[in-house]
Amino acid sequence: MKHELGIRYLGNREQARKQITRRIVNTCRRILLALREEPLPEQFRLPLLPNGKKPGCDVIGGENSSRTILSTGQAAENIGCRVRCINPATLSLTKGESWWETVQTFAEQGTQIIAIRSGHEGLMVHLAMMQETVKPGRLTDPSLCFINCGEGTREHPTQYEQDVATIFLRHLGARWLDQNDREILERAFSRPSAQEQLEQEAAEALDNATFAFVGGLRESRVAHSHINGGRWFDTKFIFIAPSQPIDFQVEPWCLDLLGERADVSHRLEDALEADYVYAIRLQVERLPKSIQEQQAEVRALVRPYMIGREFLEKCRGEVLDAKPYDEGTPTIQPEAREHLKVIAKLQSGVGLYNREEAIFECFNNRHEPLEPIFEIPEISFAPGVDIISTMKLSDKRRELTERYSEREDEPLSIVVIDGVVINAIQVGRSDWLETINEKSGWGREMPMVIGKRFPSESLGKKNQLGYPKARIEAQQAGIWRLADSGIRLHLMYPELEKNGGNGHMKVIPPYPKAVAGVFKCPRGDKCFSNAVNNPLVQSFSWIIPSKS
């Protein structure tokens, strides 16, 4: 893989299974090398660049982290990188610079690998797709590779790989990353065709595993990465979380994806028969501010799901926890954390070696073309769904004339009889729509005849924009709706009447499929989208969509 973007973006099932199981086995091999207490062999380190310098790795910690960010930086150093750990609050991002401009600056300074932890949904996909627009010979290196260290509430790929490598170590019998584990791994890798056999064993272990996720699941990027892993393996899931008065349960789309392999519960005891119980902390920092202000009440909802010694004595499997342990609402009681069935320390210890392998693989594949991440389906305005009414253009003109004929205090505003009108725009959001159109190149040559400054009381408190002779695709119209969910479109297409159809359509545009079908836009103010056709459009961080 050229980039580590997310468990969702691994190609087809066969490709994804191969990539994940290879990463698991290679991580175990790196653990064995570390347990031998010898210098890391050259074939597991990155080579120097042609100029004799070390490859550059910039690790950007957009959220507080004691494990992911620090282990990523240490992993890069272990395999031969020059490492910079960067707080984004010190960057020009705070002055309004886009992420892409910032990334280009790092590349100009000699960086080959950029690892980012961020609260923005889809940021890494956005940067990877922007990177594909770079032509050889330009200042920005087209071989730059990106590693997702956790973003938003949807993806944490290196954590997922760390978890499944931990599970495979337990499958082999390893537990403490000590010399006994070294002997176990030496035997495993000394077998004929060890790589192939171990990859097959890893796939079977995941296919036959049952996970119970317990706690604050809806905002958990770890839980969602495992759900996306369910695309590739036949893993079974039990999701255990409170749903009232605040819903911490996974969304319906997660259950739809997994089908019969997923069960939902509100009782901790339903996790007793799982192979692995994954304790997920309450993600207080990702909840709406209005809920954060009621922390005591919110924490009380999750407290009954805390895992203690009594549960551990009864449960059949073992317990994982990505940490940190939030002592305000511990996922595992302090006195139970050293229980033999709690393998969180092993899990944490694996992270360094998994991230070594992630950086190693991405760097060595950096000259490969980016595989298609996903295809944006062609969408259209569907009658009865998006198109809410139609009529003849002559009838529409007559309707408007009659509506305003009695208004003596103002003239009849200009009416677009061939083109597109964006109607019912919230006050102040016309600028947003104009900016979107300017960025995408849509409407650039079209005169605007009805605008937010048109001095007509007939527009009421809403605004509208008119584009004569224009035609609009559903995908672009959907981006408008991201900016203002209440808009309506009036499409006047005379050519539709040549065959007896209606030339006027009133439309509520659908949301762009890249958002509605992939990112789900769970946090509207921090949603990135590649939903536009022009790949040079900058990120949508400057749009603040309606909360609906």
Secondary structure as the mmCIF struct_conf table of DSSP 4:
data_model
#
loop_
_struct_conf.conf_type_id
_struct_conf.id
_struct_conf.beg_label_comp_id
_struct_conf.beg_label_asym_id
_struct_conf.beg_label_seq_id
_struct_conf.end_label_comp_id
_struct_conf.end_label_asym_id
_struct_conf.end_label_seq_id
STRN STRN1 GLU A 4 GLU A 4
TURN_TY1_P TURN_TY1_P1 ILE A 7 ARG A 8
BEND BEND1 LEU A 10 LEU A 10
BEND BEND2 ASN A 12 ASN A 12
HELX_RH_AL_P HELX_RH_AL_P1 ARG A 13 LEU A 35
TURN_TY1_P TURN_TY1_P2 ARG A 36 GLU A 37
BEND BEND3 GLU A 38 GLU A 38
HELX_LH_PP_P HELX_LH_PP_P1 PRO A 39 PRO A 41
HELX_RH_3T_P HELX_RH_3T_P1 GLU A 42 PHE A 44
BEND BEND4 ARG A 45 ARG A 45
HELX_LH_PP_P HELX_LH_PP_P2 LEU A 46 LEU A 49
TURN_TY1_P TURN_TY1_P3 PRO A 50 ASN A 51
BEND BEND5 GLY A 52 GLY A 52
HELX_LH_PP_P HELX_LH_PP_P3 LYS A 53 PRO A 55
STRN STRN2 GLY A 56 GLY A 61
BEND BEND6 GLY A 62 GLU A 63
BEND BEND7 SER A 66 ARG A 67
HELX_RH_AL_P HELX_RH_AL_P2 THR A 68 ASN A 78
TURN_TY1_P TURN_TY1_P4 ILE A 79 GLY A 80
STRN STRN3 ARG A 82 ILE A 86
HELX_RH_3T_P HELX_RH_3T_P2 PRO A 88 THR A 90
BEND BEND8 LEU A 91 LEU A 91
HELX_RH_3T_P HELX_RH_3T_P3 SER A 92 LYS A 95
TURN_TY1_P TURN_TY1_P5 GLY A 96 GLY A 96
HELX_RH_AL_P HELX_RH_AL_P3 TRP A 99 GLU A 108
TURN_TY1_P TURN_TY1_P6 GLN A 109 GLY A 110
STRN STRN4 ILE A 113 SER A 118
BEND BEND9 GLY A 119 HIS A 120
STRN STRN5 GLU A 121 GLU A 121
TURN_TY1_P TURN_TY1_P7 GLY A 122 GLY A 122
HELX_RH_AL_P HELX_RH_AL_P4 LEU A 123 GLN A 131
TURN_TY1_P TURN_TY1_P8 GLU A 132 THR A 133
HELX_LH_PP_P HELX_LH_PP_P4 VAL A 134 LYS A 135
TURN_TY1_P TURN_TY1_P9 PRO A 136 GLY A 137
BEND BEND10 ARG A 138 THR A 140
TURN_TY1_P TURN_TY1_P10 PRO A 142 SER A 143
STRN STRN6 CYS A 145 GLU A 151
TURN_TY1_P TURN_TY1_P11 GLY A 152 ARG A 154
STRN STRN7 GLU A 155 GLU A 155
HELX_RH_AL_P HELX_RH_AL_P5 PRO A 157 LEU A 172
TURN_TY1_P TURN_TY1_P12 GLY A 173 GLY A 173
BEND BEND11 TRP A 176 ASP A 178
HELX_RH_AL_P HELX_RH_AL_P6 GLN A 179 PHE A 189
TURN_TY1_P TURN_TY1_P13 SER A 190 SER A 190
BEND BEND12 ARG A 191 ARG A 191
TURN_TY1_P TURN_TY1_P14 PRO A 192 SER A 193
HELX_RH_AL_P HELX_RH_AL_P7 ALA A 194 ASP A 207
TURN_TY1_P TURN_TY1_P15 ASN A 208 ASN A 208
STRN STRN8 THR A 210 GLY A 215
TURN_TY1_P TURN_TY1_P16 ARG A 218 GLU A 219
HELX_RH_AL_P HELX_RH_AL_P8 ARG A 221 GLY A 229
TURN_TY1_P TURN_TY1_P17 GLY A 230 TRP A 232
BEND BEND13 PHE A 233 PHE A 233
STRN STRN9 LYS A 236 ILE A 240
BEND BEND14 GLN A 244 ILE A 246
BEND BEND15 GLN A 249 GLN A 249
HELX_LH_PP_P HELX_LH_PP_P5 VAL A 250 GLU A 251
HELX_RH_AL_P HELX_RH_AL_P9 PRO A 252 LEU A 258
HELX_RH_3T_P HELX_RH_3T_P4 GLY A 259 ARG A 261
STRN STRN10 ALA A 262 SER A 265
BEND BEND16 HIS A 266 HIS A 266
HELX_RH_3T_P HELX_RH_3T_P5 LEU A 268 ALA A 271
TURN_TY1_P TURN_TY1_P18 LEU A 272 GLU A 273
BEND BEND17 ASP A 275 ASP A 275
STRN STRN11 TYR A 276 ILE A 280
HELX_RH_3T_P HELX_RH_3T_P6 VAL A 284 ARG A 286
BEND BEND18 LEU A 287 LEU A 287
HELX_RH_AL_P HELX_RH_AL_P10 LYS A 289 GLN A 292
TURN_TY1_P TURN_TY1_P19 GLU A 293 GLN A 294
HELX_RH_AL_P HELX_RH_AL_P11 GLN A 295 VAL A 302
HELX_RH_3T_P HELX_RH_3T_P7 ARG A 303 TYR A 305
STRN STRN12 ILE A 307 ILE A 307
HELX_RH_AL_P HELX_RH_AL_P12 ARG A 309 LYS A 314
BEND BEND19 ARG A 316 GLY A 317
STRN STRN13 GLU A 318 ASP A 321
BEND BEND20 LYS A 323 LYS A 323
TURN_TY1_P TURN_TY1_P20 GLU A 327 GLY A 328
BEND BEND21 THR A 329 THR A 329
BEND BEND22 THR A 331 THR A 331
STRN STRN14 ILE A 332 ILE A 332
HELX_RH_3T_P HELX_RH_3T_P8 PRO A 334 ALA A 336
TURN_TY1_P TURN_TY1_P21 ARG A 337 GLU A 338
BEND BEND23 HIS A 339 HIS A 339
TURN_TY1_P TURN_TY1_P22 LEU A 340 LYS A 341
STRN STRN15 VAL A 342 VAL A 342
HELX_RH_AL_P HELX_RH_AL_P13 ALA A 344 ASN A 364
TURN_TY1_P TURN_TY1_P23 ASN A 365 HIS A 367
BEND BEND24 GLU A 368 GLU A 368
HELX_LH_PP_P HELX_LH_PP_P6 PRO A 369 PRO A 372
HELX_LH_PP_P HELX_LH_PP_P7 PHE A 381 ALA A 382
STRN STRN16 PRO A 383 PRO A 383
TURN_TY1_P TURN_TY1_P24 GLY A 384 ASP A 386
STRN STRN17 ILE A 387 MET A 391
HELX_RH_AL_P HELX_RH_AL_P14 LEU A 393 TYR A 404
TURN_TY1_P TURN_TY1_P25 SER A 405 GLU A 406
TURN_TY1_P TURN_TY1_P26 GLU A 408 ASP A 409
BEND BEND25 GLU A 410 GLU A 410
HELX_LH_PP_P HELX_LH_PP_P8 PRO A 411 ILE A 414
BEND BEND26 ILE A 417 ASP A 418
STRN STRN18 GLY A 419 ILE A 425
HELX_LH_PP_P HELX_LH_PP_P9 GLN A 426 GLN A 426
TURN_TY1_P TURN_TY1_P27 VAL A 427 GLY A 428
HELX_RH_AL_P HELX_RH_AL_P15 SER A 430 SER A 440
TURN_TY1_P TURN_TY1_P28 GLY A 441 GLU A 445
BEND BEND27 MET A 446 MET A 446
HELX_LH_PP_P HELX_LH_PP_P10 PRO A 447 MET A 448
BEND BEND28 ILE A 450 ILE A 450
TURN_TY1_P TURN_TY1_P29 LYS A 452 ARG A 453
HELX_RH_3T_P HELX_RH_3T_P9 GLU A 457 LEU A 459
TURN_TY1_P TURN_TY1_P30 GLY A 460 LYS A 461
STRN STRN19 ASN A 463 PRO A 468
TURN_TY1_P TURN_TY1_P31 LYS A 469 LYS A 469
HELX_RH_AL_P HELX_RH_AL_P16 ALA A 474 ALA A 483
TURN_TY1_P TURN_TY1_P32 SER A 485 GLY A 486
STRN STRN20 ARG A 488 MET A 492
HELX_RH_3T_P HELX_RH_3T_P10 PRO A 494 GLU A 497
TURN_TY1_P TURN_TY1_P33 LYS A 498 GLY A 500
BEND BEND29 GLY A 503 GLY A 503
STRN STRN21 HIS A 504 VAL A 507
HELX_LH_PP_P HELX_LH_PP_P11 PRO A 509 PRO A 512
HELX_RH_AL_P HELX_RH_AL_P17 LYS A 513 ALA A 514
HELX_RH_PI_P HELX_RH_PI_P1 VAL A 515 PHE A 519
BEND BEND30 PRO A 522 ARG A 523
HELX_RH_3T_P HELX_RH_3T_P11 GLY A 524 LYS A 526
STRN STRN22 CYS A 527 CYS A 527
BEND BEND31 VAL A 532 ASN A 533
TURN_TY1_P TURN_TY1_P34 PRO A 535 LEU A 536
HELX_LH_PP_P HELX_LH_PP_P12 VAL A 537 SER A 539
HELX_RH_3T_P HELX_RH_3T_P12 PHE A 540 TRP A 542
#
